[in-house]
């Protein structure tokens, strides 16, 4: 685990009409404030990352498909500095991943279908507080390709 990153199991409530998928309520201790919510899609094998926020807290949930979600802690003074965290949220693992400011993160679509990722943030998007790195050419000690373990 990486200091400050929280993985919260989420509820899916199915019935004969479809499924309700909970994500975040105002009563949750993880709720800070509402900045914005947006959805992005990613195709299998495509990498979206690396990026880091100076101020924004991210709350990710995969509502369809599956992704490989990777975090890297490069924060000075963090007890987990230098650590990598790899998660596989999606259809078979419906969770919310809370990412504090200062933690590098990115994801790659895996499986056979396009994935839909929701992100509930505590502040609106501000292009001055986000930083990006090329996913394949950087100093983060991680390799994205599929690992046969």
FIKOL-843682 format. One record per atom (N, C-alpha, C): residue number from 1; residue in one letter; x, y, z negated. Coordinates in steps of 0.02 Angstrom, whole numbers, plus 50000, padded with zeros to 5 digits. Example, Ala and Ser with C-alpha at 12.3 -4.5 7.8 and 13.67 -1.06 7.14 Angstrom:
REM FIKOL-843682
site num: 1 residu: A px: 50660 py: 49716 pz: 49610
site num: 1 residu: A px: 50615 py: 49775 pz: 49610
site num: 1 residu: A px: 50660 py: 49835 pz: 49610
site num: 2 residu: S px: 50642 py: 49888 pz: 49646
site num: 2 residu: S px: 50684 py: 49947 pz: 49643
site num: 2 residu: S px: 50645 py: 50002 pz: 49606
***
This chain:
REM FIKOL-843682
site num: 1 residu: X px: 50042 py: 49940 pz: 50000
site num: 1 residu: X px: 50000 py: 50000 pz: 50000
site num: 1 residu: X px: 50044 py: 50063 pz: 50000
site num: 2 residu: X px: 50015 py: 50116 pz: 50025
site num: 2 residu: X px: 50048 py: 50182 pz: 50025
site num: 2 residu: X px: 50013 py: 50226 pz: 49975
site num: 3 residu: X px: 50051 py: 50261 pz: 49934
site num: 3 residu: X px: 50025 py: 50305 pz: 49883
site num: 3 residu: X px: 49974 py: 50354 pz: 49913
site num: 4 residu: X px: 49913 py: 50355 pz: 49884
site num: 4 residu: X px: 49861 py: 50401 pz: 49905
site num: 4 residu: X px: 49816 py: 50375 pz: 49960
site num: 5 residu: X px: 49835 py: 50321 pz: 49994
site num: 5 residu: X px: 49792 py: 50291 pz: 50044
site num: 5 residu: X px: 49743 py: 50244 pz: 50009
site num: 6 residu: X px: 49679 py: 50251 pz: 50025
site num: 6 residu: X px: 49627 py: 50211 pz: 49993
site num: 6 residu: X px: 49589 py: 50173 pz: 50046
site num: 7 residu: X px: 49580 py: 50108 pz: 50036
site num: 7 residu: X px: 49540 py: 50067 pz: 50081
site num: 7 residu: X px: 49477 py: 50047 pz: 50043
site num: 8 residu: X px: 49419 py: 50070 pz: 50069
site num: 8 residu: X px: 49355 py: 50059 pz: 50036
site num: 8 residu: X px: 49311 py: 50013 pz: 50078
site num: 9 residu: X px: 49291 py: 49954 pz: 50052
site num: 9 residu: X px: 49244 py: 49912 pz: 50088
site num: 9 residu: X px: 49178 py: 49950 pz: 50098
site num: 10 residu: X px: 49149 py: 49944 pz: 50157
site num: 10 residu: X px: 49087 py: 49978 pz: 50173
site num: 10 residu: X px: 49031 py: 49927 pz: 50184
site num: 11 residu: X px: 48969 py: 49950 pz: 50177
site num: 11 residu: X px: 48911 py: 49906 pz: 50185
site num: 11 residu: X px: 48883 py: 49910 pz: 50255
site num: 12 residu: X px: 48865 py: 49852 pz: 50281
site num: 12 residu: X px: 48824 py: 49845 pz: 50341
site num: 12 residu: X px: 48759 py: 49813 pz: 50318
site num: 13 residu: X px: 48704 py: 49844 pz: 50336
site num: 13 residu: X px: 48639 py: 49818 pz: 50316
site num: 13 residu: X px: 48600 py: 49799 pz: 50380
site num: 14 residu: X px: 48602 py: 49735 pz: 50397
site num: 14 residu: X px: 48566 py: 49714 pz: 50458
site num: 14 residu: X px: 48494 py: 49694 pz: 50443
site num: 15 residu: X px: 48451 py: 49704 pz: 50491
site num: 15 residu: X px: 48384 py: 49676 pz: 50491
site num: 15 residu: X px: 48364 py: 49663 pz: 50563
site num: 16 residu: X px: 48301 py: 49645 pz: 50574
site num: 16 residu: X px: 48280 py: 49626 pz: 50641
site num: 16 residu: X px: 48280 py: 49685 pz: 50690
site num: 17 residu: X px: 48287 py: 49746 pz: 50666
site num: 17 residu: X px: 48288 py: 49805 pz: 50710
site num: 17 residu: X px: 48357 py: 49826 pz: 50730
site num: 18 residu: X px: 48409 py: 49806 pz: 50692
site num: 18 residu: X px: 48477 py: 49828 pz: 50704
site num: 18 residu: X px: 48515 py: 49830 pz: 50638
site num: 19 residu: X px: 48564 py: 49875 pz: 50635
site num: 19 residu: X px: 48608 py: 49877 pz: 50576
site num: 19 residu: X px: 48620 py: 49949 pz: 50554
site num: 20 residu: X px: 48617 py: 49961 pz: 50489
site num: 20 residu: X px: 48638 py: 50024 pz: 50459
site num: 20 residu: X px: 48709 py: 50013 pz: 50435
site num: 21 residu: X px: 48753 py: 50062 pz: 50451
site num: 21 residu: X px: 48823 py: 50057 pz: 50430
site num: 21 residu: X px: 48839 py: 50119 pz: 50389
site num: 22 residu: X px: 48847 py: 50109 pz: 50323
site num: 22 residu: X px: 48865 py: 50164 pz: 50279
site num: 22 residu: X px: 48937 py: 50184 pz: 50289
site num: 23 residu: X px: 48952 py: 50249 pz: 50275
site num: 23 residu: X px: 49021 py: 50272 pz: 50279
site num: 23 residu: X px: 49041 py: 50313 pz: 50218
site num: 24 residu: X px: 49009 py: 50371 pz: 50207
site num: 24 residu: X px: 49029 py: 50414 pz: 50152
site num: 24 residu: X px: 48970 py: 50455 pz: 50129
site num: 25 residu: X px: 48959 py: 50458 pz: 50063
site num: 25 residu: X px: 48906 py: 50497 pz: 50034
site num: 25 residu: X px: 48935 py: 50552 pz: 49991
site num: 26 residu: X px: 48897 py: 50604 pz: 49980
site num: 26 residu: X px: 48920 py: 50661 pz: 49940
site num: 26 residu: X px: 48934 py: 50639 pz: 49868
site num: 27 residu: X px: 48901 py: 50586 pz: 49844
site num: 27 residu: X px: 48912 py: 50562 pz: 49776
site num: 27 residu: X px: 48977 py: 50523 pz: 49768
site num: 28 residu: X px: 49009 py: 50505 pz: 49823
site num: 28 residu: X px: 49070 py: 50466 pz: 49819
site num: 28 residu: X px: 49128 py: 50507 pz: 49790
site num: 29 residu: X px: 49169 py: 50475 pz: 49748
site num: 29 residu: X px: 49228 py: 50511 pz: 49723
site num: 29 residu: X px: 49278 py: 50528 pz: 49779
site num: 30 residu: X px: 49272 py: 50496 pz: 49836
site num: 30 residu: X px: 49316 py: 50511 pz: 49893
site num: 30 residu: X px: 49293 py: 50572 pz: 49932
site num: 31 residu: X px: 49230 py: 50593 pz: 49922
site num: 31 residu: X px: 49205 py: 50651 pz: 49958
site num: 31 residu: X px: 49234 py: 50714 pz: 49928
site num: 32 residu: X px: 49267 py: 50755 pz: 49970
site num: 32 residu: X px: 49294 py: 50819 pz: 49948
site num: 32 residu: X px: 49251 py: 50877 pz: 49972
site num: 33 residu: X px: 49243 py: 50880 pz: 50037
site num: 33 residu: X px: 49201 py: 50930 pz: 50069
site num: 33 residu: X px: 49190 py: 50908 pz: 50141
site num: 34 residu: X px: 49144 py: 50941 pz: 50175
site num: 34 residu: X px: 49131 py: 50923 pz: 50244
site num: 34 residu: X px: 49169 py: 50971 pz: 50290
site num: 35 residu: X px: 49213 py: 50944 pz: 50330
site num: 35 residu: X px: 49248 py: 50983 pz: 50381
site num: 35 residu: X px: 49216 py: 50970 pz: 50448
site num: 36 residu: X px: 49217 py: 50907 pz: 50469
site num: 36 residu: X px: 49185 py: 50885 pz: 50531
site num: 36 residu: X px: 49186 py: 50809 pz: 50533
site num: 37 residu: X px: 49143 py: 50782 pz: 50575
site num: 37 residu: X px: 49146 py: 50711 pz: 50591
site num: 37 residu: X px: 49149 py: 50706 pz: 50667
site num: 38 residu: X px: 49193 py: 50663 pz: 50690
site num: 38 residu: X px: 49197 py: 50651 pz: 50761
site num: 38 residu: X px: 49210 py: 50578 pz: 50773
site num: 39 residu: X px: 49197 py: 50557 pz: 50835
site num: 39 residu: X px: 49208 py: 50489 pz: 50856
site num: 39 residu: X px: 49256 py: 50489 pz: 50914
site num: 40 residu: X px: 49301 py: 50442 pz: 50914
site num: 40 residu: X px: 49345 py: 50434 pz: 50972
site num: 40 residu: X px: 49343 py: 50360 pz: 50993
site num: 41 residu: X px: 49359 py: 50348 pz: 51055
site num: 41 residu: X px: 49362 py: 50280 pz: 51079
site num: 41 residu: X px: 49433 py: 50264 pz: 51098
site num: 42 residu: X px: 49449 py: 50200 pz: 51098
site num: 42 residu: X px: 49515 py: 50178 pz: 51118
site num: 42 residu: X px: 49506 py: 50111 pz: 51154
site num: 43 residu: X px: 49540 py: 50104 pz: 51210
site num: 43 residu: X px: 49538 py: 50043 pz: 51249
site num: 43 residu: X px: 49589 py: 49993 pz: 51221
site num: 44 residu: X px: 49577 py: 49928 pz: 51232
site num: 44 residu: X px: 49625 py: 49878 pz: 51208
site num: 44 residu: X px: 49696 py: 49892 pz: 51235
site num: 45 residu: X px: 49745 py: 49890 pz: 51191
site num: 45 residu: X px: 49814 py: 49900 pz: 51210
site num: 45 residu: X px: 49837 py: 49972 pz: 51212
site num: 46 residu: X px: 49790 py: 50020 pz: 51204
site num: 46 residu: X px: 49808 py: 50091 pz: 51206
site num: 46 residu: X px: 49823 py: 50115 pz: 51135
site num: 47 residu: X px: 49876 py: 50156 pz: 51129
site num: 47 residu: X px: 49898 py: 50182 pz: 51064
site num: 47 residu: X px: 49878 py: 50256 pz: 51059
site num: 48 residu: X px: 49847 py: 50274 pz: 51003
site num: 48 residu: X px: 49834 py: 50344 pz: 50986
site num: 48 residu: X px: 49873 py: 50359 pz: 50923
site num: 49 residu: X px: 49925 py: 50396 pz: 50928
site num: 49 residu: X px: 49968 py: 50411 pz: 50872
site num: 49 residu: X px: 50037 py: 50425 pz: 50901
site num: 50 residu: X px: 50079 py: 50442 pz: 50860
site num: 50 residu: X px: 50076 py: 50459 pz: 50789
site num: 50 residu: X px: 50052 py: 50531 pz: 50779
site num: 51 residu: X px: 50018 py: 50543 pz: 50723
site num: 51 residu: X px: 50003 py: 50611 pz: 50704
site num: 51 residu: X px: 50000 py: 50616 pz: 50628
site num: 52 residu: X px: 50007 py: 50679 pz: 50605
site num: 52 residu: X px: 50009 py: 50693 pz: 50533
site num: 52 residu: X px: 49975 py: 50761 pz: 50523
site num: 53 residu: X px: 49942 py: 50768 pz: 50465
site num: 53 residu: X px: 49909 py: 50831 pz: 50448
site num: 53 residu: X px: 49942 py: 50861 pz: 50386
site num: 54 residu: X px: 49948 py: 50927 pz: 50386
site num: 54 residu: X px: 49975 py: 50963 pz: 50327
site num: 54 residu: X px: 49923 py: 50970 pz: 50272
site num: 55 residu: X px: 49859 py: 50979 pz: 50290
site num: 55 residu: X px: 49807 py: 50995 pz: 50241
site num: 55 residu: X px: 49748 py: 50946 pz: 50243
site num: 56 residu: X px: 49733 py: 50918 pz: 50300
site num: 56 residu: X px: 49672 py: 50880 pz: 50311
site num: 56 residu: X px: 49676 py: 50809 pz: 50281
site num: 57 residu: X px: 49622 py: 50788 pz: 50247
site num: 57 residu: X px: 49613 py: 50719 pz: 50226
site num: 57 residu: X px: 49568 py: 50686 pz: 50277
site num: 58 residu: X px: 49588 py: 50627 pz: 50300
site num: 58 residu: X px: 49552 py: 50590 pz: 50351
site num: 58 residu: X px: 49516 py: 50532 pz: 50319
site num: 59 residu: X px: 49457 py: 50515 pz: 50344
site num: 59 residu: X px: 49419 py: 50457 pz: 50322
site num: 59 residu: X px: 49397 py: 50420 pz: 50385
site num: 60 residu: X px: 49432 py: 50366 pz: 50402
site num: 60 residu: X px: 49420 py: 50328 pz: 50463
site num: 60 residu: X px: 49376 py: 50267 pz: 50450
site num: 61 residu: X px: 49331 py: 50252 pz: 50496
site num: 61 residu: X px: 49294 py: 50189 pz: 50497
site num: 61 residu: X px: 49284 py: 50169 pz: 50570
site num: 62 residu: X px: 49292 py: 50106 pz: 50584
site num: 62 residu: X px: 49283 py: 50080 pz: 50651
site num: 62 residu: X px: 49212 py: 50052 pz: 50656
site num: 63 residu: X px: 49170 py: 50083 pz: 50696
site num: 63 residu: X px: 49099 py: 50063 pz: 50700
site num: 63 residu: X px: 49087 py: 50011 pz: 50754
site num: 64 residu: X px: 49134 py: 50001 pz: 50799
site num: 64 residu: X px: 49128 py: 49949 pz: 50850
site num: 64 residu: X px: 49198 py: 49931 pz: 50876
site num: 65 residu: X px: 49211 py: 49866 pz: 50883
site num: 65 residu: X px: 49276 py: 49843 pz: 50906
site num: 65 residu: X px: 49323 py: 49834 pz: 50847
site num: 66 residu: X px: 49388 py: 49831 pz: 50863
site num: 66 residu: X px: 49440 py: 49822 pz: 50811
site num: 66 residu: X px: 49502 py: 49859 pz: 50833
site num: 67 residu: X px: 49536 py: 49889 pz: 50783
site num: 67 residu: X px: 49598 py: 49924 pz: 50797
site num: 67 residu: X px: 49652 py: 49898 pz: 50749
site num: 68 residu: X px: 49714 py: 49910 pz: 50769
site num: 68 residu: X px: 49771 py: 49903 pz: 50724
site num: 68 residu: X px: 49786 py: 49974 pz: 50700
site num: 69 residu: X px: 49777 py: 49987 pz: 50636
site num: 69 residu: X px: 49786 py: 50053 pz: 50606
site num: 69 residu: X px: 49850 py: 50051 pz: 50566
site num: 70 residu: X px: 49897 py: 50097 pz: 50581
site num: 70 residu: X px: 49962 py: 50096 pz: 50549
site num: 70 residu: X px: 49976 py: 50163 pz: 50517
site num: 71 residu: X px: 50003 py: 50161 pz: 50457
site num: 71 residu: X px: 50022 py: 50221 pz: 50419
site num: 71 residu: X px: 50096 py: 50217 pz: 50401
site num: 72 residu: X px: 50127 py: 50275 pz: 50398
site num: 72 residu: X px: 50198 py: 50279 pz: 50379
site num: 72 residu: X px: 50206 py: 50338 pz: 50331
site num: 73 residu: X px: 50235 py: 50324 pz: 50273
site num: 73 residu: X px: 50244 py: 50375 pz: 50221
site num: 73 residu: X px: 50315 py: 50403 pz: 50226
site num: 74 residu: X px: 50319 py: 50467 pz: 50245
site num: 74 residu: X px: 50383 py: 50502 pz: 50250
site num: 74 residu: X px: 50385 py: 50561 pz: 50202
site num: 75 residu: X px: 50340 py: 50560 pz: 50152
site num: 75 residu: X px: 50335 py: 50617 pz: 50105
site num: 75 residu: X px: 50391 py: 50615 pz: 50053
site num: 76 residu: X px: 50425 py: 50672 pz: 50046
site num: 76 residu: X px: 50475 py: 50678 pz: 49994
site num: 76 residu: X px: 50441 py: 50671 pz: 49926
site num: 77 residu: X px: 50471 py: 50634 pz: 49882
site num: 77 residu: X px: 50444 py: 50626 pz: 49814
site num: 77 residu: X px: 50391 py: 50572 pz: 49808
site num: 78 residu: X px: 50369 py: 50542 pz: 49862
site num: 78 residu: X px: 50319 py: 50490 pz: 49859
site num: 78 residu: X px: 50350 py: 50425 pz: 49835
site num: 79 residu: X px: 50315 py: 50389 pz: 49793
site num: 79 residu: X px: 50340 py: 50324 pz: 49769
site num: 79 residu: X px: 50342 py: 50272 pz: 49824
site num: 80 residu: X px: 50308 py: 50285 pz: 49880
site num: 80 residu: X px: 50307 py: 50237 pz: 49936
site num: 80 residu: X px: 50341 py: 50265 pz: 49998
site num: 81 residu: X px: 50385 py: 50315 pz: 49988
site num: 81 residu: X px: 50421 py: 50345 pz: 50045
site num: 81 residu: X px: 50457 py: 50289 pz: 50084
site num: 82 residu: X px: 50449 py: 50291 pz: 50151
site num: 82 residu: X px: 50481 py: 50242 pz: 50194
site num: 82 residu: X px: 50440 py: 50179 pz: 50207
site num: 83 residu: X px: 50382 py: 50174 pz: 50174
site num: 83 residu: X px: 50341 py: 50114 pz: 50181
site num: 83 residu: X px: 50294 py: 50120 pz: 50242
site num: 84 residu: X px: 50281 py: 50062 pz: 50272
site num: 84 residu: X px: 50233 py: 50054 pz: 50326
site num: 84 residu: X px: 50173 py: 50016 pz: 50298
site num: 85 residu: X px: 50113 py: 50034 pz: 50320
site num: 85 residu: X px: 50052 py: 49998 pz: 50301
site num: 85 residu: X px: 50014 py: 49984 pz: 50365
site num: 86 residu: X px: 49995 py: 49921 pz: 50374
site num: 86 residu: X px: 49961 py: 49899 pz: 50434
site num: 86 residu: X px: 49893 py: 49869 pz: 50415
site num: 87 residu: X px: 49839 py: 49894 pz: 50446
site num: 87 residu: X px: 49771 py: 49870 pz: 50431
site num: 87 residu: X px: 49736 py: 49853 pz: 50497
site num: 88 residu: X px: 49683 py: 49812 pz: 50492
site num: 88 residu: X px: 49645 py: 49791 pz: 50551
site num: 88 residu: X px: 49571 py: 49802 pz: 50539
site num: 89 residu: X px: 49549 py: 49865 pz: 50537
site num: 89 residu: X px: 49478 py: 49879 pz: 50527
site num: 89 residu: X px: 49438 py: 49866 pz: 50591
site num: 90 residu: X px: 49375 py: 49848 pz: 50582
site num: 90 residu: X px: 49333 py: 49839 pz: 50640
site num: 90 residu: X px: 49274 py: 49794 pz: 50626
site num: 91 residu: X px: 49251 py: 49760 pz: 50678
site num: 91 residu: X px: 49190 py: 49719 pz: 50674
site num: 91 residu: X px: 49191 py: 49670 pz: 50616
site num: 92 residu: X px: 49248 py: 49639 pz: 50603
site num: 92 residu: X px: 49253 py: 49588 pz: 50550
site num: 92 residu: X px: 49283 py: 49614 pz: 50486
site num: 93 residu: X px: 49297 py: 49679 pz: 50483
site num: 93 residu: X px: 49327 py: 49709 pz: 50424
site num: 93 residu: X px: 49303 py: 49782 pz: 50420
site num: 94 residu: X px: 49240 py: 49791 pz: 50401
site num: 94 residu: X px: 49211 py: 49858 pz: 50400
site num: 94 residu: X px: 49231 py: 49894 pz: 50336
site num: 95 residu: X px: 49279 py: 49939 pz: 50343
site num: 95 residu: X px: 49307 py: 49977 pz: 50286
site num: 95 residu: X px: 49315 py: 50050 pz: 50307
site num: 96 residu: X px: 49323 py: 50093 pz: 50257
site num: 96 residu: X px: 49343 py: 50162 pz: 50268
site num: 96 residu: X px: 49414 py: 50170 pz: 50242
site num: 97 residu: X px: 49457 py: 50200 pz: 50283
site num: 97 residu: X px: 49526 py: 50212 pz: 50264
site num: 97 residu: X px: 49535 py: 50286 pz: 50252
site num: 98 residu: X px: 49550 py: 50305 pz: 50190
site num: 98 residu: X px: 49561 py: 50375 pz: 50172
site num: 98 residu: X px: 49636 py: 50389 pz: 50175
site num: 99 residu: X px: 49654 py: 50438 pz: 50216
site num: 99 residu: X px: 49724 py: 50455 pz: 50228
site num: 99 residu: X px: 49736 py: 50526 pz: 50201
site num: 100 residu: X px: 49779 py: 50533 pz: 50151
site num: 100 residu: X px: 49793 py: 50599 pz: 50124
site num: 100 residu: X px: 49837 py: 50639 pz: 50172
site num: 101 residu: X px: 49840 py: 50705 pz: 50164
site num: 101 residu: X px: 49886 py: 50745 pz: 50203
site num: 101 residu: X px: 49957 py: 50720 pz: 50194
site num: 102 residu: X px: 49997 py: 50727 pz: 50246
site num: 102 residu: X px: 50068 py: 50710 pz: 50242
site num: 102 residu: X px: 50086 py: 50639 pz: 50258
site num: 103 residu: X px: 50037 py: 50597 pz: 50277
site num: 103 residu: X px: 50051 py: 50527 pz: 50295
site num: 103 residu: X px: 50042 py: 50519 pz: 50370
site num: 104 residu: X px: 50094 py: 50496 pz: 50404
site num: 104 residu: X px: 50090 py: 50483 pz: 50476
site num: 104 residu: X px: 50041 py: 50426 pz: 50488
site num: 105 residu: X px: 50001 py: 50431 pz: 50541
site num: 105 residu: X px: 49955 py: 50377 pz: 50557
site num: 105 residu: X px: 49941 py: 50374 pz: 50631
site num: 106 residu: X px: 49919 py: 50316 pz: 50652
site num: 106 residu: X px: 49900 py: 50306 pz: 50721
site num: 106 residu: X px: 49865 py: 50239 pz: 50727
site num: 107 residu: X px: 49835 py: 50227 pz: 50785
site num: 107 residu: X px: 49801 py: 50163 pz: 50794
site num: 107 residu: X px: 49805 py: 50140 pz: 50866
site num: 108 residu: X px: 49795 py: 50074 pz: 50874
site num: 108 residu: X px: 49795 py: 50043 pz: 50940
site num: 108 residu: X px: 49734 py: 49999 pz: 50946
site num: 109 residu: X px: 49700 py: 50004 pz: 51003
site num: 109 residu: X px: 49643 py: 49959 pz: 51015
site num: 109 residu: X px: 49668 py: 49888 pz: 51024
site num: 110 residu: X px: 49635 py: 49841 pz: 50991
site num: 110 residu: X px: 49651 py: 49770 pz: 51001
site num: 110 residu: X px: 49587 py: 49732 pz: 51016
site num: 111 residu: X px: 49595 py: 49673 pz: 51040
site num: 111 residu: X px: 49537 py: 49633 pz: 51059
site num: 111 residu: X px: 49522 py: 49641 pz: 51133
site num: 112 residu: X px: 49458 py: 49633 pz: 51150
site num: 112 residu: X px: 49439 py: 49633 pz: 51221
site num: 112 residu: X px: 49392 py: 49689 pz: 51241
site num: 113 residu: X px: 49373 py: 49731 pz: 51193
site num: 113 residu: X px: 49326 py: 49785 pz: 51210
site num: 113 residu: X px: 49349 py: 49852 pz: 51182
site num: 114 residu: X px: 49323 py: 49905 pz: 51210
site num: 114 residu: X px: 49335 py: 49972 pz: 51186
site num: 114 residu: X px: 49311 py: 49977 pz: 51114
site num: 115 residu: X px: 49350 py: 50011 pz: 51072
site num: 115 residu: X px: 49331 py: 50021 pz: 51002
site num: 115 residu: X px: 49308 py: 50093 pz: 50991
site num: 116 residu: X px: 49261 py: 50102 pz: 50944
site num: 116 residu: X px: 49236 py: 50168 pz: 50926
site num: 116 residu: X px: 49257 py: 50181 pz: 50854
site num: 117 residu: X px: 49294 py: 50236 pz: 50844
site num: 117 residu: X px: 49321 py: 50254 pz: 50780
site num: 117 residu: X px: 49289 py: 50320 pz: 50756
site num: 118 residu: X px: 49261 py: 50319 pz: 50696
site num: 118 residu: X px: 49233 py: 50379 pz: 50665
site num: 118 residu: X px: 49285 py: 50409 pz: 50618
site num: 119 residu: X px: 49288 py: 50476 pz: 50617
site num: 119 residu: X px: 49333 py: 50510 pz: 50570
site num: 119 residu: X px: 49295 py: 50567 pz: 50537
site num: 120 residu: X px: 49287 py: 50561 pz: 50471
site num: 120 residu: X px: 49253 py: 50611 pz: 50430
site num: 120 residu: X px: 49308 py: 50650 pz: 50394
site num: 121 residu: X px: 49317 py: 50714 pz: 50411
site num: 121 residu: X px: 49371 py: 50753 pz: 50382
site num: 121 residu: X px: 49345 py: 50803 pz: 50331
site num: 122 residu: X px: 49390 py: 50827 pz: 50288
site num: 122 residu: X px: 49369 py: 50874 pz: 50235
site num: 122 residu: X px: 49377 py: 50947 pz: 50256
site num: 123 residu: X px: 49410 py: 50960 pz: 50313
site num: 123 residu: X px: 49414 py: 51028 pz: 50340
site num: 123 residu: X px: 49405 py: 51023 pz: 50416
site num: 124 residu: X px: 49382 py: 51076 pz: 50449
site num: 124 residu: X px: 49376 py: 51074 pz: 50522
site num: 124 residu: X px: 49445 py: 51069 pz: 50554
site num: 125 residu: X px: 49445 py: 51042 pz: 50615
site num: 125 residu: X px: 49508 py: 51036 pz: 50652
site num: 125 residu: X px: 49542 py: 51104 pz: 50658
site num: 126 residu: X px: 49607 py: 51105 pz: 50645
site num: 126 residu: X px: 49648 py: 51165 pz: 50651
site num: 126 residu: X px: 49713 py: 51144 pz: 50685
site num: 127 residu: X px: 49723 py: 51164 pz: 50748
site num: 127 residu: X px: 49781 py: 51140 pz: 50785
site num: 127 residu: X px: 49848 py: 51161 pz: 50755
site num: 128 residu: X px: 49848 py: 51208 pz: 50708
site num: 128 residu: X px: 49911 py: 51230 pz: 50678
site num: 128 residu: X px: 49934 py: 51184 pz: 50621
site num: 129 residu: X px: 49890 py: 51139 pz: 50597
site num: 129 residu: X px: 49910 py: 51097 pz: 50540
site num: 129 residu: X px: 49918 py: 51023 pz: 50559
site num: 130 residu: X px: 49915 py: 51008 pz: 50623
site num: 130 residu: X px: 49927 py: 50940 pz: 50646
site num: 130 residu: X px: 49992 py: 50937 pz: 50685
site num: 131 residu: X px: 50029 py: 50882 pz: 50677
site num: 131 residu: X px: 50092 py: 50872 pz: 50712
site num: 131 residu: X px: 50090 py: 50803 pz: 50744
site num: 132 residu: X px: 50121 py: 50796 pz: 50802
site num: 132 residu: X px: 50118 py: 50733 pz: 50839
site num: 132 residu: X px: 50187 py: 50709 pz: 50859
site num: 133 residu: X px: 50192 py: 50643 pz: 50866
site num: 133 residu: X px: 50252 py: 50611 pz: 50891
site num: 133 residu: X px: 50232 py: 50562 pz: 50946
site num: 134 residu: X px: 50277 py: 50551 pz: 50993
site num: 134 residu: X px: 50267 py: 50500 pz: 51044
site num: 134 residu: X px: 50261 py: 50433 pz: 51009
site num: 135 residu: X px: 50212 py: 50391 pz: 51026
site num: 135 residu: X px: 50203 py: 50328 pz: 50990
site num: 135 residu: X px: 50261 py: 50279 pz: 50998
site num: 136 residu: X px: 50298 py: 50285 pz: 51053
site num: 136 residu: X px: 50351 py: 50236 pz: 51067
site num: 136 residu: X px: 50421 py: 50263 pz: 51061
site num: 137 residu: X px: 50428 py: 50330 pz: 51056
site num: 137 residu: X px: 50494 py: 50360 pz: 51054
site num: 137 residu: X px: 50497 py: 50409 pz: 50995
site num: 138 residu: X px: 50517 py: 50385 pz: 50936
site num: 138 residu: X px: 50517 py: 50425 pz: 50875
site num: 138 residu: X px: 50561 py: 50391 pz: 50823
site num: 139 residu: X px: 50565 py: 50420 pz: 50764
site num: 139 residu: X px: 50606 py: 50392 pz: 50710
site num: 139 residu: X px: 50567 py: 50348 pz: 50661
site num: 140 residu: X px: 50502 py: 50336 pz: 50675
site num: 140 residu: X px: 50462 py: 50294 pz: 50630
site num: 140 residu: X px: 50481 py: 50221 pz: 50644
site num: 141 residu: X px: 50499 py: 50183 pz: 50591
site num: 141 residu: X px: 50522 py: 50115 pz: 50601
site num: 141 residu: X px: 50465 py: 50064 pz: 50612
site num: 142 residu: X px: 50431 py: 50072 pz: 50669
site num: 142 residu: X px: 50375 py: 50028 pz: 50684
site num: 142 residu: X px: 50372 py: 50014 pz: 50759
site num: 143 residu: X px: 50355 py: 49953 pz: 50777
site num: 143 residu: X px: 50346 py: 49933 pz: 50846
site num: 143 residu: X px: 50274 py: 49913 pz: 50857
site num: 144 residu: X px: 50240 py: 49943 pz: 50906
site num: 144 residu: X px: 50169 py: 49935 pz: 50917
site num: 144 residu: X px: 50147 py: 49870 pz: 50950
site num: 145 residu: X px: 50188 py: 49839 pz: 50993
site num: 145 residu: X px: 50162 py: 49781 pz: 51030
site num: 145 residu: X px: 50135 py: 49726 pz: 50984
site num: 146 residu: X px: 50093 py: 49684 pz: 51014
site num: 146 residu: X px: 50063 py: 49627 pz: 50979
site num: 146 residu: X px: 50117 py: 49584 pz: 50948
site num: 147 residu: X px: 50106 py: 49566 pz: 50885
site num: 147 residu: X px: 50154 py: 49524 pz: 50850
site num: 147 residu: X px: 50125 py: 49453 pz: 50843
site num: 148 residu: X px: 50161 py: 49404 pz: 50867
site num: 148 residu: X px: 50141 py: 49334 pz: 50860
site num: 148 residu: X px: 50174 py: 49307 pz: 50798
site num: 149 residu: X px: 50137 py: 49303 pz: 50743
site num: 149 residu: X px: 50165 py: 49286 pz: 50678
site num: 149 residu: X px: 50155 py: 49213 pz: 50662
***
